[in-house]
Amino acid sequence: MTNPPRIDLHAHTSASDGTETPTQLILAAVGAGLDVVAITDHDTTSGWDEAAASAGNAGIGLVRGVEASTVYDGIKVHLLGYLFDPANPELVAEFERVRESRLARGEAMTAKLGRDFPITWADVQGQAPAGATAGRPHIADALVAAGVVRSRDEAFAGILSQHGPYYVHHHSIDTVHAIRLLLAAGGVPVIAHPGAAKRGPTLAPRHLAELADAGLRGLEVDHRDHTDEMRSRLRAIAAELGLIATGSSDYHGTGKRNRLGENLTDPAALARIVDEASGVPLI
C-alpha cells in the first residue's frame, strides 16, 4: 500500500524570522521526507520566488502562503493565508504597514533593552538577513550573541515576553478585514495555532464561529503548542463549522525546536485548500 503524502503547511524562512533561506527550507523539507511544504513567512511573500524555483528543482510540492499578524476582540490572531495573489494591492499595502510597524517596534524595544543589556539597534539589524524585517527574533539573536541568554526560546520566555517591561506592541490587521482581503485575493484563510494558550489569550468558540461567518476557511488543529485535549476540541469545532483542519510544524530552522513534519496535514484537507484557492496554484 502506498503511503499518503506527507504535508506540512506552516514553515518560515529568513524572509521573516526563520534561520534558513527559502532554498534551504526546501532542501530541509526534502530531507525530512515531506512531499509538500508551505512557505508562510510573517507578513511577506518575498521568499516565494526563490522557494518556487527550488521546489521545482527538488521535485517537492510547494504551497505559497503567509502568516498575517491580526487582532480580533483584543486577541492576537496569527492568520495563515494560502495560494492568494501576492500582487493584490490592498494586501500589499497592509503587509507593508505591519512590517513598518514591526520595524519601529523592534527599534523601540531595543532602546529599552539597551538601558539594561549590552545590545544596540545595529546589533539587532546585524542579525537580520538581507531583505528581512528586523524584529523580536533578531533581538533575541542579538541577546544570544551578547551572552545575555542561551537561546531564542529563553529570550522569548523571559526578557522578550509580551508580559515583560521591554515589550512594545505593533500594528496588526483586523482579523475579519484580513480574512476578507485574503478571500478577495483568491486565498484560503486558516487560523494558526488557535489553542496555543501559553502564547497568550486565545479565541473562544464564539469567536471562531464569528470568524467562520466572516469567511474563515480553516483551523490549524495539530500543532506542538496544542494539548491532546485542545486538538480534540478544535477538531470538533472545525467539523461543526465546516472548516478545514490542518496540521503543521511551524518550523523556523534553528530558531525554534519545531521540526519539519512533526505534525502533518491530511491530503484531503490540502485538496480542499487547492480547490478553493484561485490566486496562485500549488506547485
C-alpha positions as CSV (number, residue, x, y, z in Angstrom):
1,M,0.0,0.0,0.0
2,T,1.3,3.4,-0.9
3,N,1.9,5.8,2.0
4,P,-0.1,9.0,1.9
5,P,1.7,12.2,1.0
6,R,3.5,13.9,3.9
7,I,2.3,17.6,4.0
8,D,3.5,20.4,6.3
9,L,1.6,23.6,5.8
10,H,3.4,26.1,8.1
11,A,7.1,26.9,7.8
12,H,9.2,30.1,8.0
13,T,12.4,31.3,6.2
14,S,14.9,34.0,6.6
15,A,12.5,36.3,4.7
16,S,10.9,36.8,8.1
17,D,12.1,35.1,11.3
18,G,13.3,31.7,10.2
19,T,17.1,30.9,10.1
20,E,17.1,29.2,6.7
21,T,16.8,30.7,3.2
22,P,13.8,29.6,1.1
23,T,16.2,27.3,-0.8
24,Q,17.5,25.8,2.5
25,L,13.9,25.3,3.6
26,I,13.0,23.3,0.5
27,L,16.1,21.1,0.9
28,A,15.3,20.6,4.6
29,A,11.8,19.6,3.7
30,V,13.1,17.1,1.2
31,G,15.5,15.7,3.8
32,A,12.6,15.4,6.3
33,G,10.7,13.2,3.8
34,L,8.0,15.7,3.0
35,D,6.0,15.6,-0.2
36,V,4.5,19.1,0.2
37,V,5.7,22.1,2.3
38,A,4.3,25.6,2.7
39,I,6.3,28.8,3.0
40,T,4.4,31.1,5.4
41,D,6.6,33.9,6.4
42,H,5.3,36.7,8.6
43,D,3.5,39.5,6.6
44,T,5.6,39.0,3.5
45,T,5.7,37.0,0.3
46,S,9.3,38.0,-0.6
47,G,10.6,34.4,-0.3
48,W,8.0,32.9,-2.7
49,D,10.0,33.1,-6.0
50,E,13.1,31.5,-4.6
51,A,11.1,28.8,-2.8
52,A,9.2,28.1,-6.0
53,A,12.3,27.7,-8.1
54,S,13.9,25.5,-5.6
55,A,10.8,23.3,-5.1
56,G,10.6,22.8,-8.9
57,N,14.3,21.7,-9.0
58,A,13.9,19.5,-5.9
59,G,10.6,17.9,-7.1
60,I,8.6,18.7,-3.9
61,G,5.2,20.3,-3.8
62,L,5.0,23.9,-2.6
63,V,2.1,25.8,-1.1
64,R,2.8,29.6,-1.2
65,G,1.4,31.3,1.8
66,V,1.8,33.9,4.5
67,E,1.3,34.3,8.3
68,A,-0.5,37.6,8.8
69,S,-0.4,39.5,12.1
70,T,-4.0,40.2,13.0
71,V,-6.2,41.0,16.0
72,Y,-9.8,40.2,16.9
73,D,-11.6,41.4,20.0
74,G,-8.3,42.4,21.5
75,I,-6.8,39.0,21.0
76,K,-3.7,38.4,18.8
77,V,-4.6,36.1,15.9
78,H,-2.0,34.6,13.5
79,L,-3.8,34.1,10.2
80,L,-2.3,31.8,7.6
81,G,-3.3,32.6,4.0
82,Y,-2.7,30.1,1.3
83,L,-2.4,30.4,-2.5
84,F,-3.5,34.0,-2.8
85,D,-2.5,36.6,-5.4
86,P,0.6,38.3,-3.9
87,A,0.1,41.4,-6.1
88,N,-3.3,42.2,-4.6
89,P,-2.8,46.0,-3.8
90,E,-4.8,46.0,-0.6
91,L,-2.9,43.1,0.8
92,V,0.5,44.5,-0.3
93,A,-0.4,47.8,1.5
94,E,-1.5,46.1,4.7
95,F,1.6,43.9,4.9
96,E,3.8,46.9,4.3
97,R,2.1,48.8,7.1
98,V,2.6,45.8,9.5
99,R,6.3,45.4,8.6
100,E,6.9,49.2,9.1
101,S,5.3,49.0,12.5
102,R,7.2,45.8,13.4
103,L,10.5,47.6,12.5
104,A,9.6,50.6,14.7
105,R,8.6,48.3,17.5
106,G,11.9,46.5,17.2
107,E,13.9,49.7,17.5
108,A,11.8,50.8,20.5
109,M,12.2,47.5,22.3
110,T,16.0,47.6,21.6
111,A,16.2,51.1,23.1
112,K,14.5,49.9,26.3
113,L,16.7,46.8,26.4
114,G,19.9,48.8,25.8
115,R,19.4,50.5,29.2
116,D,20.0,47.2,30.9
117,F,21.8,44.9,28.5
118,P,24.7,45.4,26.1
119,I,22.8,45.5,22.7
120,T,22.2,48.2,20.2
121,W,19.8,48.5,17.2
122,A,22.9,48.0,15.0
123,D,23.5,44.6,16.7
124,V,19.9,43.6,16.0
125,Q,20.0,44.7,12.4
126,G,23.1,42.7,12.0
127,Q,21.2,39.5,13.0
128,A,18.5,40.0,10.3
129,P,19.3,38.6,6.9
130,A,19.2,40.9,3.9
131,G,15.6,41.7,3.0
132,A,14.1,40.6,6.3
133,T,12.4,42.9,8.7
134,A,14.3,43.1,12.0
135,G,12.1,42.1,14.8
136,R,11.8,40.3,18.1
137,P,13.5,37.1,16.9
138,H,16.5,39.1,15.8
139,I,16.6,40.9,19.1
140,A,16.7,37.5,20.7
141,D,19.6,36.5,18.5
142,A,21.4,39.7,19.5
143,L,20.9,38.9,23.1
144,V,22.3,35.4,22.5
145,A,25.3,36.9,20.7
146,A,25.9,39.2,23.7
147,G,25.8,36.3,26.1
148,V,22.6,37.5,27.9
149,V,20.6,34.4,27.1
150,R,21.4,31.0,25.7
151,S,18.7,30.7,23.0
152,R,15.7,32.4,21.3
153,D,13.4,30.3,23.4
154,E,14.9,31.6,26.6
155,A,14.7,35.1,25.4
156,F,11.0,34.8,24.4
157,A,10.1,33.1,27.7
158,G,11.7,35.8,29.8
159,I,13.2,39.1,28.6
160,L,11.2,39.5,25.4
161,S,7.9,38.1,26.9
162,Q,4.8,40.2,25.9
163,H,4.2,40.4,29.7
164,G,7.6,41.9,30.4
165,P,8.8,45.5,30.8
166,Y,10.6,45.7,27.4
167,Y,7.6,44.6,25.3
168,V,6.2,47.1,22.7
169,H,3.1,46.4,20.6
170,H,3.0,46.7,16.8
171,H,0.2,47.3,14.4
172,S,-1.9,44.2,13.5
173,I,-4.7,43.9,10.8
174,D,-8.2,43.4,12.0
175,T,-8.8,39.7,11.6
176,V,-12.1,40.0,9.7
177,H,-10.6,42.5,7.4
178,A,-7.6,40.2,6.8
179,I,-9.9,37.3,6.1
180,R,-11.8,39.3,3.5
181,L,-8.7,40.6,1.9
182,L,-7.3,37.1,1.5
183,L,-10.5,35.8,0.1
184,A,-10.7,38.7,-2.4
185,A,-7.1,37.8,-3.5
186,G,-8.2,34.2,-4.2
187,G,-6.7,32.9,-1.0
188,V,-7.7,30.5,1.7
189,P,-7.5,31.8,5.3
190,V,-6.7,29.4,8.2
191,I,-6.0,30.4,11.8
192,A,-2.6,29.3,13.0
193,H,-2.3,27.5,16.5
194,P,-5.7,28.9,17.7
195,G,-5.4,27.0,21.0
196,A,-1.9,27.9,21.9
197,A,-2.8,29.3,25.4
198,K,0.8,29.6,26.5
199,R,1.3,32.3,23.9
200,G,-1.5,34.5,25.5
201,P,-5.3,34.8,25.3
202,T,-6.9,32.6,22.7
203,L,-10.2,32.8,20.8
204,A,-13.3,31.4,22.3
205,P,-15.6,29.1,20.3
206,R,-18.0,32.0,19.7
207,H,-15.1,34.0,18.2
208,L,-14.3,31.1,15.9
209,A,-18.0,30.9,14.8
210,E,-18.0,34.6,14.1
211,L,-14.9,34.4,12.0
212,A,-16.3,31.4,10.1
213,D,-19.3,33.5,9.3
214,A,-16.9,36.2,8.0
215,G,-15.2,33.7,5.7
216,L,-12.6,31.9,7.7
217,R,-11.9,28.5,6.0
218,G,-9.8,26.5,8.4
219,L,-8.1,25.9,11.7
220,E,-4.6,24.6,12.4
221,V,-5.5,21.8,14.7
222,D,-2.4,19.7,15.0
223,H,0.4,21.9,16.4
224,R,3.0,21.4,19.1
225,D,1.5,24.1,21.2
226,H,-1.8,22.3,21.4
227,T,-2.5,19.6,24.1
228,D,-4.3,16.4,23.0
229,E,-7.4,17.8,24.6
230,M,-7.2,21.0,22.7
231,R,-6.6,19.2,19.4
232,S,-9.8,17.1,20.0
233,R,-11.7,20.3,20.9
234,L,-10.5,22.2,17.8
235,R,-11.2,19.2,15.5
236,A,-14.8,19.1,16.8
237,I,-15.2,22.8,16.3
238,A,-13.8,22.6,12.8
239,A,-16.2,19.8,11.9
240,E,-19.2,21.7,13.4
241,L,-18.3,24.9,11.5
242,G,-17.4,23.1,8.2
243,L,-13.8,24.3,8.5
244,I,-10.7,22.6,7.1
245,A,-8.5,21.0,9.8
246,T,-4.8,21.3,9.1
247,G,-1.6,20.2,10.9
248,S,2.0,21.6,10.7
249,S,5.3,22.1,12.3
250,D,5.6,25.9,12.4
251,Y,9.2,25.4,11.5
252,H,11.8,28.2,11.9
253,G,15.0,26.3,11.2
254,T,17.3,26.5,14.2
255,G,15.3,29.4,15.6
256,K,12.9,27.1,17.4
257,R,12.8,23.4,18.4
258,N,10.0,22.7,16.0
259,R,10.9,20.0,13.4
260,L,9.6,19.7,9.9
261,G,6.9,17.0,9.6
262,E,6.2,16.7,13.3
263,N,2.6,17.4,12.6
264,L,1.0,16.8,9.2
265,T,-2.0,17.8,7.1
266,D,-4.3,15.2,5.7
267,P,-4.2,15.1,1.9
268,A,-7.9,15.7,1.7
269,A,-7.5,18.9,3.6
270,L,-4.9,20.2,1.2
271,A,-7.2,19.2,-1.7
272,R,-9.9,21.4,-0.2
273,I,-7.5,24.3,0.0
274,V,-6.3,23.9,-3.5
275,D,-9.9,23.5,-4.8
276,E,-11.0,26.7,-3.0
277,A,-8.0,28.9,-4.0
278,S,-7.8,31.0,-7.1
279,G,-4.8,33.2,-6.5
280,V,-1.8,31.0,-7.4
281,P,-1.7,27.3,-8.0
282,L,0.0,24.6,-6.0
283,I,3.5,24.0,-7.4
